[in-house]
Amino acid sequence: MRHTAFRQRMAEEFGRVRAEMLAQDHVFSSLGGRTVDQALEAGASTKEVWQAVCEAFEVPTERR
């Protein structure tokens, strides 16, 4: 998944403002204690990060 598609999915699921806040501020244990932005910057795949977000916020399977 490309970064632009990832950001679009985040915005569709959480709203643009909340998605940006989550990416910057929410620390995910499944991402090694990093935020979305930190994990992506460190080289994690967008697919891995999206899965972590979906698990943490219980996104329904049909929207994953």
DSSP file (Angstrom, degrees, kcal/mol; ACC not computed):
  #  RESIDUE AA STRUCTURE BP1 BP2  ACC     N-H-->O    O-->H-N    N-H-->O    O-->H-N    TCO  KAPPA ALPHA  PHI   PSI    X-CA   Y-CA   Z-CA
    1    1 A M              0   0    0      0, 0.0    45,-0.4     0, 0.0    46,-0.2   0.000 360.0 360.0 360.0 134.2    0.0    0.0    0.0
    2    2 A R     >  -     0   0    0      1,-0.1     4,-2.5    44,-0.1     5,-0.2  -0.391 360.0-113.1 -76.8 158.2    1.4    3.4   -0.9
    3    3 A H  H  > S+     0   0    0      1,-0.2     4,-2.6     2,-0.2     5,-0.2   0.876 117.5  53.2 -59.9 -38.3    1.7    6.1    1.7
    4    4 A T  H  > S+     0   0    0      1,-0.2     4,-2.0     2,-0.2    -1,-0.2   0.905 109.9  47.4 -65.8 -39.4   -1.0    8.2    0.0
    5    5 A A  H  > S+     0   0    0      2,-0.2     4,-2.4     1,-0.2    -2,-0.2   0.892 111.6  52.0 -66.6 -39.0   -3.4    5.3    0.1
    6    6 A F  H  X S+     0   0    0     -4,-2.5     4,-2.4     2,-0.2    -2,-0.2   0.943 110.3  47.1 -60.8 -48.7   -2.6    4.7    3.7
    7    7 A R  H  X S+     0   0    0     -4,-2.6     4,-2.3     1,-0.2    -1,-0.2   0.870 111.0  52.8 -63.1 -36.5   -3.3    8.3    4.7
    8    8 A Q  H  X S+     0   0    0     -4,-2.0     4,-2.6     2,-0.2    -1,-0.2   0.919 108.8  49.1 -64.8 -43.9   -6.5    8.2    2.7
    9    9 A R  H  X S+     0   0    0     -4,-2.4     4,-2.3     2,-0.2     5,-0.2   0.914 110.7  50.8 -61.7 -42.8   -7.7    5.1    4.6
   10   10 A M  H  X S+     0   0    0     -4,-2.4     4,-2.7     1,-0.2     5,-0.4   0.937 112.2  47.0 -59.2 -46.4   -6.8    6.7    7.9
   11   11 A A  H  X S+     0   0    0     -4,-2.3     4,-2.0     1,-0.2    -2,-0.2   0.885 112.2  49.7 -65.4 -39.4   -8.8    9.8    7.0
   12   12 A E  H  < S+     0   0    0     -4,-2.6    -1,-0.2     1,-0.2    -2,-0.2   0.878 116.8  41.5 -66.4 -37.4  -11.8    7.8    5.8
   13   13 A E  H  < S+     0   0    0     -4,-2.3    -2,-0.2    -5,-0.2    -1,-0.2   0.895 134.3  14.6 -77.9 -41.1  -11.9    5.7    9.0
   14   14 A F  H  < S-     0   0    0     -4,-2.7     4,-0.3    -5,-0.2    -3,-0.2   0.489 109.0 -99.6-115.9  -6.4  -11.2    8.4   11.6
   15   15 A G     X  -     0   0    0     -4,-2.0     4,-2.7    -5,-0.4     5,-0.2   0.117  41.7 -86.9  87.8 146.7  -11.7   11.7    9.9
   16   16 A R  H  > S+     0   0    0      1,-0.2     4,-2.0     2,-0.2     5,-0.2   0.906 124.7  44.0 -58.9 -47.5   -8.8   13.8    8.6
   17   17 A V  H  > S+     0   0    0      1,-0.2     4,-2.2     2,-0.2    -1,-0.2   0.943 116.8  44.9 -66.1 -48.1   -8.0   15.7   11.8
   18   18 A R  H  > S+     0   0    0     -4,-0.3     4,-3.0     1,-0.2     5,-0.2   0.893 111.1  54.8 -64.2 -38.6   -8.3   12.7   14.1
   19   19 A A  H  X S+     0   0    0     -4,-2.7     4,-2.3     1,-0.2    -1,-0.2   0.911 109.0  47.8 -60.8 -42.6   -6.3   10.6   11.7
   20   20 A E  H  X S+     0   0    0     -4,-2.0     4,-1.6    -5,-0.2    -1,-0.2   0.906 112.6  48.9 -64.8 -41.4   -3.5   13.1   11.8
   21   21 A M  H  X S+     0   0    0     -4,-2.2     4,-2.9     2,-0.2     5,-0.5   0.920 111.6  49.1 -64.9 -43.3   -3.6   13.3   15.6
   22   22 A L  H  X S+     0   0    0     -4,-3.0     4,-1.5     1,-0.2    14,-0.5   0.919 110.0  51.7 -60.6 -43.7   -3.5    9.5   15.9
   23   23 A A  H  < S+     0   0    0     -4,-2.3    14,-2.3    -5,-0.2    15,-0.4   0.846 119.4  35.5 -63.5 -33.6   -0.6    9.3   13.6
   24   24 A Q  H  < S+     0   0    0     -4,-1.6    -2,-0.2    -5,-0.2    -1,-0.2   0.828 131.0  22.4 -87.9 -34.5    1.4   11.8   15.5
   25   25 A D  H  < S+     0   0    0     -4,-2.9     2,-0.5    -5,-0.2    -3,-0.2   0.747  91.0  91.9-113.6 -28.7    0.4   11.1   19.1
   26   26 A H     <  -     0   0    0     -4,-1.5     2,-0.5    -5,-0.5    10,-0.5  -0.607  60.2-148.6 -82.1 123.7   -1.0    7.6   19.7
   27   27 A V        -     0   0    0     -2,-0.5     2,-0.5     8,-0.2     8,-0.2  -0.793   8.4-156.0 -93.7 127.6    1.7    5.1   20.8
   28   28 A F  B > > -A   34   0A   0      6,-2.5     5,-1.6    -2,-0.5     3,-1.2  -0.901  12.4-157.5-106.6 122.2    1.1    1.5   19.6
   29   29 A S  G > 5S+     0   0    0     -2,-0.5     3,-1.6     1,-0.3    -1,-0.1   0.857  96.3  61.0 -64.2 -33.2    2.7   -1.3   21.6
   30   30 A S  G 3 5S+     0   0    0      1,-0.3    -1,-0.3     2,-0.2    22,-0.1   0.612 101.6  54.1 -70.9 -10.1    2.4   -3.5   18.5
   31   31 A L  G < 5S-     0   0    0     -3,-1.2    -1,-0.3     3,-0.2    -2,-0.2   0.010 131.6 -91.2-108.1  25.9    4.6   -1.0   16.6
   32   32 A G  T < 5S-     0   0    0     -3,-1.6    -3,-0.2     1,-0.2    -2,-0.2   0.810  80.6 -54.5  73.6  30.2    7.4   -1.2   19.2
   33   33 A G  S   <S+     0   0    0     -5,-1.6     2,-0.3     1,-0.3    -1,-0.2   0.799 109.4 125.0  74.5  28.1    6.1    1.6   21.3
   34   34 A R  B     -A   28   0A   0     -6,-1.0    -6,-2.5    -3,-0.1    -1,-0.3  -0.783  60.5-116.0-117.1 161.3    6.1    4.0   18.4
   35   35 A T     >  -     0   0    0     -2,-0.3     4,-2.7    -8,-0.2     5,-0.2  -0.362  39.2-100.0 -81.2 171.5    3.5    6.2   16.8
   36   36 A V  H  > S+     0   0    0    -14,-0.5     4,-2.6   -10,-0.5     5,-0.2   0.950 125.3  47.9 -56.8 -50.4    2.3    5.7   13.2
   37   37 A D  H  > S+     0   0    0    -14,-2.3     4,-2.3     1,-0.2    -1,-0.2   0.901 112.9  47.9 -61.0 -42.1    4.6    8.4   12.0
   38   38 A Q  H  > S+     0   0    0    -15,-0.4     4,-1.9     2,-0.2    -1,-0.2   0.912 111.8  49.8 -65.1 -42.2    7.6    7.1   13.9
   39   39 A A  H  <>S+     0   0    0     -4,-2.7     5,-2.6     2,-0.2     4,-0.3   0.920 112.7  46.2 -64.0 -44.1    7.0    3.5   12.7
   40   40 A L  H ><5S+     0   0    0     -4,-2.6     3,-1.3     1,-0.2    -1,-0.2   0.908 112.1  51.1 -64.8 -41.2    6.7    4.6    9.0
   41   41 A E  H 3<5S+     0   0    0     -4,-2.3    -1,-0.2     1,-0.3    -2,-0.2   0.836 106.7  55.2 -63.5 -32.5    9.8    6.8    9.3
   42   42 A A  T 3<5S-     0   0    0     -4,-1.9    -1,-0.3    -5,-0.2    -2,-0.2   0.505 128.6 -96.7 -80.8  -3.9   11.7    3.8   10.8
   43   43 A G  T < 5 +     0   0    0     -3,-1.3    -3,-0.2    -4,-0.3    -2,-0.1   0.519  69.5 151.8 104.9   5.5   10.8    1.8    7.7
   44   44 A A      < -     0   0    0     -5,-2.6    -1,-0.3    -6,-0.2     2,-0.1  -0.401  51.2-106.4 -65.8 147.2    7.7   -0.2    8.8
   45   45 A S     >  -     0   0    0      1,-0.1     4,-2.3    -2,-0.1     5,-0.2  -0.419  17.0-124.5 -74.3 151.3    5.4   -1.1    5.9
   46   46 A T  H  > S+     0   0    0    -45,-0.4     4,-2.8     1,-0.2     5,-0.2   0.851 113.1  56.5 -62.7 -32.9    2.2    0.8    5.6
   47   47 A K  H  > S+     0   0    0      2,-0.2     4,-2.3     1,-0.2    -1,-0.2   0.931 107.6  46.8 -63.8 -45.8    0.4   -2.6    5.6
   48   48 A E  H  > S+     0   0    0      2,-0.2     4,-1.9     1,-0.2    -2,-0.2   0.910 114.9  46.8 -61.5 -43.7    1.9   -3.5    9.0
   49   49 A V  H  X S+     0   0    0     -4,-2.3     4,-2.4     2,-0.2    -2,-0.2   0.911 110.9  51.5 -67.6 -42.8    1.1   -0.1   10.4
   50   50 A W  H  X S+     0   0    0     -4,-2.8     4,-2.8     1,-0.2    -1,-0.2   0.908 108.9  51.7 -60.9 -41.5   -2.5   -0.2    9.1
   51   51 A Q  H  X S+     0   0    0     -4,-2.3     4,-2.4     1,-0.2    -1,-0.2   0.902 109.4  50.0 -61.8 -41.1   -3.0   -3.7   10.6
   52   52 A A  H  X S+     0   0    0     -4,-1.9     4,-2.5     2,-0.2    -2,-0.2   0.914 111.8  47.7 -63.5 -43.1   -1.8   -2.3   14.0
   53   53 A V  H  X S+     0   0    0     -4,-2.4     4,-2.2     2,-0.2    -2,-0.2   0.933 111.9  50.1 -62.7 -46.1   -4.2    0.6   13.8
   54   54 A C  H  <>S+     0   0    0     -4,-2.8     5,-2.0     1,-0.2     4,-0.4   0.896 112.6  46.6 -61.4 -41.8   -7.1   -1.7   12.8
   55   55 A E  H ><5S+     0   0    0     -4,-2.4     3,-0.8     3,-0.2    -1,-0.2   0.937 113.1  48.3 -65.0 -47.0   -6.4   -4.0   15.7
   56   56 A A  H 3<5S+     0   0    0     -4,-2.5    -2,-0.2     1,-0.2    -1,-0.2   0.853 121.8  34.2 -64.4 -35.5   -6.0   -1.2   18.3
   57   57 A F  T 3<5S-     0   0    0     -4,-2.2    -1,-0.2    -5,-0.2    -2,-0.2   0.233 106.5-121.2-108.1  13.4   -9.2    0.5   17.2
   58   58 A E  T < 5 -     0   0    0     -3,-0.8    -3,-0.2    -4,-0.4    -4,-0.1   0.886  37.0-171.2  50.0  50.0  -11.2   -2.6   16.3
   59   59 A V      < -     0   0    0     -5,-2.0    -1,-0.2    -6,-0.2     5,-0.1  -0.565  32.7-102.7 -68.9 129.7  -11.8   -1.5   12.7
   60   60 A P    >   -     0   0    0      0, 0.0     3,-2.1     0, 0.0     4,-0.3  -0.194  27.2-115.4 -56.5 146.6  -14.3   -4.0   11.2
   61   61 A T  G >  S+     0   0    0      1,-0.3     3,-1.6     2,-0.2    -2,-0.1   0.834 112.3  61.7 -52.6 -40.2  -12.8   -6.6    8.9
   62   62 A E  G 3  S+     0   0    0      1,-0.3    -1,-0.3     2,-0.1    -3,-0.0   0.667 107.1  45.7 -67.0 -14.3  -14.6   -5.3    5.8
   63   63 A R  G <         0   0    0     -3,-2.1    -1,-0.3     1,-0.1    -2,-0.2   0.314 360.0 360.0-107.8   7.8  -12.8   -2.0    6.2
   64   64 A R    <         0   0    0     -3,-1.6    -1,-0.1    -4,-0.3    -2,-0.1   0.469 360.0 360.0 -84.8 360.0   -9.4   -3.4    6.8
